[in-house]
């Protein structure tokens, strides 16, 4: 306590003028406590209510967060299922396209082979013999006598 506080405690208790009975020295801390005590008591209830509101809000926030996480999980699962079905459909479309293209190529190759056979019936046999000789030469085997394409005997 400073000097000023000490001197202030001995200030006159009444208004200037005639002499008055002796008064109790003033104590500002005690006066403040007496004045503010009811206010702080009233604030204690408000603080408790605010703490309850905060706790309730925190609980609500956690519940909403859990709910949002669950909903996000459902959305992700649905998206993954949709992606799987789109992938499967795209694969089926691509597979059908490949089958159509392959069938068209096989048909074209058969038509071309039929045309070659019609022009030179022995050309395919000579080409097959050349491929077999080249394969045997590549592996170092000696080629045997070429079989007759029509009878299958050497």
Secondary structure, 3 states (H helix, E strand, C coil): CCHHHHHHCCCCCCCCCCCCCCCCCCCHHHHHHHHHHHHHHHHHHHHHHHHHHHHHHHHHHHHHHHHHHHHHHHHHHHHHHHHHHHHHHHHHHHHHHHHHHHHHHHHHHHHHHHHHHHHCCCHHHHHHHHHHHHHHHHHCCCCCCCCCCCCCCC
